[in-house]
């Protein structure tokens, strides 16, 4: 399974999540909920950006050598850029799944976010 297939499978678990490819960015995909981005990706899903709480983003950037604050001023709002190896292990994918779900919950309308938060706490 490719990185993009795995990322799409994670997004498919989330209510009303859709993939939107941005022609102006060379067809790079984004994943959105009701028009709000929760993941930006390159074509191969090796370079990813997602939103975390400011504290969690700071911790990830401080402890993960493949992570850095997102550019364009987004980093100060909790957005993180991450490199995802094409041969990443299951533990790494589980961590990415958690981060994607967190990003979704932070940008989704409250009702949809609550569904994901309840699933994650169960």
C-alpha positions as a LaTeX table, in Angstrom:
\begin{tabular}{lrrr}
\hline
Residue & $x$ (\AA) & $y$ (\AA) & $z$ (\AA) \\
\hline
Unk1 & 0.00 & 0.00 & 0.00 \\
Unk2 & 1.40 & 3.44 & $-0.90$ \\
Unk3 & 1.62 & 6.35 & 1.51 \\
Unk4 & $-1.23$ & 8.09 & $-0.32$ \\
Unk5 & $-3.44$ & 5.01 & $-0.12$ \\
Unk6 & $-2.77$ & 4.79 & 3.61 \\
Unk7 & $-3.45$ & 8.50 & 4.12 \\
Unk8 & $-6.69$ & 8.24 & 2.12 \\
Unk9 & $-7.76$ & 5.28 & 4.29 \\
Unk10 & $-7.17$ & 7.32 & 7.45 \\
Unk11 & $-9.16$ & 10.25 & 6.06 \\
Unk12 & $-11.97$ & 7.91 & 4.95 \\
Unk13 & $-12.61$ & 7.08 & 8.62 \\
Unk14 & $-13.55$ & 10.70 & 9.32 \\
Unk15 & $-17.10$ & 12.06 & 8.84 \\
Unk16 & $-17.51$ & 14.20 & 5.71 \\
Unk17 & $-13.76$ & 14.22 & 4.98 \\
Unk18 & $-12.94$ & 14.71 & 1.29 \\
Unk19 & $-9.81$ & 14.86 & $-0.81$ \\
Unk20 & $-9.44$ & 18.00 & $-2.93$ \\
Unk21 & $-6.54$ & 18.25 & $-5.38$ \\
Unk22 & $-5.35$ & 21.82 & $-5.91$ \\
Unk23 & $-4.46$ & 22.46 & $-9.56$ \\
Unk24 & $-2.66$ & 25.71 & $-8.71$ \\
Unk25 & $-0.29$ & 23.67 & $-6.50$ \\
Unk26 & 0.53 & 21.09 & $-9.16$ \\
Unk27 & $-2.37$ & 18.85 & $-8.21$ \\
Unk28 & $-1.25$ & 18.48 & $-4.61$ \\
Unk29 & $-3.98$ & 16.95 & $-2.46$ \\
Unk30 & $-5.59$ & 18.43 & 0.59 \\
Unk31 & $-8.01$ & 16.71 & 2.91 \\
Unk32 & $-10.93$ & 18.82 & 4.06 \\
Unk33 & $-14.04$ & 18.79 & 6.15 \\
Unk34 & $-16.75$ & 21.25 & 5.12 \\
Unk35 & $-14.24$ & 23.32 & 3.19 \\
Unk36 & $-11.61$ & 23.50 & 5.95 \\
Unk37 & $-8.22$ & 21.87 & 5.42 \\
Unk38 & $-6.98$ & 19.44 & 8.03 \\
Unk39 & $-4.14$ & 17.87 & 5.99 \\
Unk40 & $-1.98$ & 19.19 & 3.17 \\
Unk41 & 0.06 & 16.64 & 1.23 \\
Unk42 & 2.45 & 16.26 & $-1.66$ \\
Unk43 & 1.50 & 13.83 & $-4.43$ \\
Unk44 & 3.17 & 10.85 & $-2.76$ \\
Unk45 & 2.08 & 11.66 & 0.83 \\
Unk46 & 5.72 & 11.89 & 1.90 \\
Unk47 & 5.49 & 15.56 & 2.81 \\
Unk48 & 2.49 & 16.24 & 5.04 \\
Unk49 & 1.16 & 19.17 & 7.05 \\
Unk50 & $-1.48$ & 18.97 & 9.75 \\
Unk51 & $-2.71$ & 20.98 & 12.73 \\
Unk52 & $-2.11$ & 20.14 & 16.38 \\
Unk53 & $-2.61$ & 22.08 & 19.56 \\
Unk54 & 0.22 & 24.57 & 20.02 \\
Unk55 & 1.69 & 22.56 & 22.90 \\
Unk56 & 1.52 & 19.25 & 21.05 \\
Unk57 & 2.98 & 20.82 & 17.90 \\
Unk58 & 5.90 & 22.21 & 19.92 \\
Unk59 & 6.49 & 18.77 & 21.46 \\
Unk60 & 6.40 & 17.01 & 18.09 \\
Unk61 & 8.81 & 19.51 & 16.54 \\
Unk62 & 11.14 & 19.20 & 19.54 \\
Unk63 & 11.23 & 15.39 & 19.53 \\
Unk64 & 10.75 & 14.30 & 15.91 \\
Unk65 & 13.66 & 15.06 & 13.57 \\
Unk66 & 11.35 & 14.78 & 10.54 \\
Unk67 & 9.00 & 17.50 & 11.82 \\
Unk68 & 9.19 & 21.28 & 11.66 \\
Unk69 & 6.77 & 24.17 & 12.09 \\
Unk70 & 4.78 & 24.78 & 8.90 \\
Unk71 & 5.70 & 27.78 & 6.79 \\
Unk72 & 3.67 & 30.85 & 5.86 \\
Unk73 & 3.13 & 31.64 & 9.54 \\
Unk74 & 1.01 & 28.53 & 10.06 \\
Unk75 & 3.52 & 27.03 & 12.48 \\
Unk76 & 2.64 & 29.55 & 15.17 \\
Unk77 & $-0.95$ & 28.26 & 15.01 \\
Unk78 & 0.05 & 24.62 & 15.54 \\
Unk79 & 0.58 & 23.47 & 11.96 \\
Unk80 & 3.42 & 20.98 & 11.56 \\
Unk81 & 5.25 & 19.77 & 8.44 \\
Unk82 & 6.29 & 16.12 & 8.59 \\
Unk83 & 8.28 & 13.81 & 6.33 \\
Unk84 & 6.72 & 10.35 & 6.14 \\
Unk85 & 9.06 & 7.65 & 4.86 \\
Unk86 & 7.67 & 5.31 & 2.22 \\
Unk87 & 8.80 & 2.38 & 4.37 \\
Unk88 & 7.41 & 3.71 & 7.66 \\
Unk89 & 6.48 & 1.03 & 10.18 \\
Unk90 & 3.05 & 0.41 & 11.71 \\
Unk91 & 3.91 & 2.36 & 14.85 \\
Unk92 & 4.71 & 5.44 & 12.76 \\
Unk93 & 1.43 & 5.06 & 10.84 \\
Unk94 & $-0.50$ & 4.72 & 14.10 \\
Unk95 & 1.07 & 7.97 & 15.29 \\
Unk96 & 0.24 & 9.72 & 12.02 \\
Unk97 & $-3.35$ & 8.45 & 12.25 \\
Unk98 & $-3.63$ & 10.00 & 15.70 \\
Unk99 & $-2.23$ & 13.32 & 14.44 \\
Unk100 & $-4.58$ & 13.38 & 11.43 \\
Unk101 & $-7.56$ & 12.67 & 13.67 \\
Unk102 & $-6.44$ & 15.45 & 16.04 \\
Unk103 & $-6.07$ & 17.85 & 13.12 \\
Unk104 & $-9.55$ & 16.94 & 11.90 \\
Unk105 & $-11.05$ & 17.47 & 15.37 \\
Unk106 & $-9.40$ & 20.90 & 15.63 \\
Unk107 & $-10.81$ & 22.21 & 12.33 \\
Unk108 & $-14.11$ & 20.32 & 11.94 \\
Unk109 & $-17.43$ & 21.74 & 13.07 \\
Unk110 & $-17.97$ & 20.86 & 16.74 \\
Unk111 & $-20.65$ & 18.23 & 16.04 \\
Unk112 & $-18.39$ & 16.29 & 13.66 \\
Unk113 & $-15.33$ & 16.73 & 15.88 \\
Unk114 & $-17.26$ & 15.31 & 18.82 \\
Unk115 & $-17.98$ & 12.10 & 16.88 \\
Unk116 & $-14.25$ & 11.53 & 16.34 \\
Unk117 & $-13.35$ & 12.51 & 19.90 \\
Unk118 & $-15.92$ & 10.05 & 21.27 \\
Unk119 & $-14.55$ & 7.26 & 19.03 \\
Unk120 & $-11.01$ & 8.00 & 20.21 \\
Unk121 & $-11.92$ & 8.00 & 23.88 \\
Unk122 & $-13.84$ & 4.69 & 23.65 \\
\hline
\end{tabular}
